[in-house]
Amino acid sequence: MPPLPPRDFPSADDAYPVILPDGSVHKGTVFLNAVNDHPQLQVGDYTYASAHNPPANWVAHLAPYLFPQARERLIIGKFCQIADGVTFITASANHRYDGFSSFPFAVFLDMDRNRPSMPPVGPDTTPDTVIGHDVWFGAGAKILPGANIGSGCIIGAGAVVGGTIAPYSIVTGNPATTKRRRFDDATIDALLDIEWWDWPIATITANEAAICGADLPTLRAAAPA
C-alpha cells in the first residue's frame, strides 16, 4: 500500500482528525468541540477524546451528569488529551446530604425542584468544573464536581481528582495527590506567560520541536509579537 501523501494539520472543525493507513478516518478519536452541541460544555480547539468503542454521543459518554438543564458548566481548554474511560462527574450528579437521608425522592416525583429532597441551588452547590490547556487525562480517570485543573497537568490513569490542581502537576491515585511539578517555577511561569496554545496553528506546528522538546529559549523567540 503506498504511503498517504503529506497533509496539513487537521482543522479544529474536523470531527475525525486521525487518518488510518488505508485512508479512512479513525472513528475512535474526535476533536471534541467539533462534535459538541451541549449548552453547558465549553471546549477549546484541538482537544481530543478517544474511546475503544466510539460512543454515539461523545458528550454524554464523557460527562453523563451534565444535563441540558444543568446549572453548572464543564469548561475544557485547548489541546487537552482525553483517554478512554475518562469521566467528568459534574455537580448535577450530587445528592443532598445535609439531612437525615441522601435519597433523591424528587427524582421519582417528576424532578420537582421545590421538594426538600432536591439538592440546594447556589454557586457553592453547583460549581463549574474547569480544565486548563494541554492537560493529559490518563485512561479511566474520574474528575469530581468543581475540580479546577491547571494547564499542563498530567492526570494518571484511574486517578480520582477533586479540588484545585496547580499548573504542570502530575497527579495520581484515589484520592489524587500531586506527585511532583513537571518543571521548576520559573519555567512554569514562562510557559503560562507564553501561552503557546493560543498561537495560530501554523506557528504551533512550526515550533513543534521546541514545544515537545522543552526548548524554552526557542519557544520564547517564536512567540508572536
N, C-alpha and C positions, 0 to 999 in steps of 0.2 A: 504494500500500500504506500503510495507516495506521501511524503510529509505534507501537512497542511501549509499553505502559504502564510507568511507572517501577517499579523493583523495589528491594528491599533488597539490600545487598551479599551475594553468594553465601555460603552456608555453607562452612566449611572442609572439610566432608564431601562437597561436590558434586564428582563426578569431572570433569564438563564444565561449567565455570562461565561460559563465554562463550556468549551467546545471539546468533544471527545475526538480521538484519532480518526474515527470514521466520518467526522464532520457533523455529527448530530449533537444536540445540546444535552447537557447533563441536568436532568430534572431534579437531582438531589441537592443542588446548591442554587440559591436565589439571592440577588440583590434585594434585600428586604423591602426597601422603600418602593421598589417597582411593583410589588405585589400587595402593598399596604393600602387599604381603604378604610381603616379604622379611625374614628374621630378622636380617640384618646391615645393613639400611638403616634409618636413623632420619631422618625428615623432619619439619620443623616445619610448622605450619598456613600455608596460603596460598602456599606455594612452588609455582610452576607450571613446567611444562615444555611446550615447543612443538615440533612436527615437521611438516614439509610433507607427509610421508607417515606418518600416525599408525601407530605400531607396535602389534602385538597385545600385546606385553609391554613396558611402558614402562621397567621397572627393568632388564631385560636390554638394552634399547636404550641406556640411559644408562650403565650400569655392567656391561659384558658379562663382566668377570672377577670379579664379586662373586658367587661361587658360594655355594649354601646352606651348604656345609660350610666356608666361608672363616673364617679366624681373625680377620681384620681387619674393621672396620666402616667404613661410609660414613655420616657424620653431617652433615646439611644443616639449617641453621636455618630460621627463618620468613621469609616474604616474599621468597625468592630467585626470580630470574627466569632461566630456563634456555632459551636459544635453540636452534634447530635445529642438529643436528650436534655438540652438546657431548658429550664422552665423559669419564667418570671412570675412569681406569685405576688400579684398586686393586691392592693388594700381591700378590694371588694371580696376577697376570699375570707376576710376576718369575720369572726363571730363576736357578738357582745359577750363579755365575760366579767363584767363588774357586778353582776347579780349572782343569784344562787345557782343558776344554770346557764350554760352556754348554748343550749339547744335553740336553733333558729325557728321558732314556731311560725313566724310571719312568712317564711319561705313557702310554707304549706297552706297559707291563707292569702293567696293572691299577692304576695310580696307587698303587703300593706306596710309602708314605711312609717305609719303613725302608731304602729303597735310597739309596745315596750321591748319586745324581744329583738327588734332590728337594731343593728349597731348605731350608736350615736354618730351624728354627722358633723364634721368640722375639720379645720385644717390639720388638727393633730390626730384625727381618726381616719382620714383618707389621704395619706401623704402620697405625693408623686414618687415614683422610682426613677432615678436619674443616673444615666450611664454616660461617661465621658467619651472621648475619641480613642480609637486604636486600642480597644480592650479585647483581650482574647479570653473567651469563655470555654473552658475545657468540657469534655463530654459529661453530661449528667449534672452539671452544676445547677443549684437552686438559688434564686435571688429573691430575698424576702421583701415584703412591703416596705416602702420608704427607704430602701437602700440607696446610697449615693456613692457611686464608684468612680474614682478619678481616672483621668486619661492615662493610657499606657499601662494599665494594670493587667496582670495575668491571673485568671481565676482558675484554680486547679480543678481537675476532674472530680466530680462528686462533691465539691465544696458547697456549703450552705452559708450564704453571705447575707449579712444584715448590717445596718449602721453605715457609717461613713468610712470609706477606704481611701487613703491618701494616694495621689497620683503615682504611677510607676511602682506600685506594690505588687508583690507576689503573695497571694493568699491561698491557703489550703485548709481542708478539714471541716469538721462539723462539731461545734460552730467554727466558722472560718477564722483563722488568725493570720496575721501578717508574718511571713517568714523572713522577708527582707525587702528592702527597696532595690530596684533594679540598677540604679545609678546613684552617684553622690548628689547632694542637694544642689550644688551649683549646676550640674548637668541637667537635672530635672527642671530647675528654674529656667534654664536656657531653652529647653525643649518646649516648655509651656509658653514661653515668650515667642519662639519661632512659629509655633502652630502650623507645622508643615501640612497638616490635614486640610487646611483652608486654602492651600495653593491651587492654582489651575492644575488639572490632572496631567497635562503635558510637562509641567515643571516638576511635578512629583515623580513621574516615571523617569524623567531625565536624570533625577537625583536618587534613583532607587539604591544605587550602590552606597551612597553616603547615609541614607536613611537606615538601610538594613545592615550596613557595616559599622554603624556608630561613629561616623566621621563628622564630629561636631563642627570643626572649622570649615569644612567644605559645605556643610548644611547652612551655616551662618552666611557664608559668602553667596550662596544660591538664593537666599531669601528675597522674594520680590520687594522692591522699594515701596 
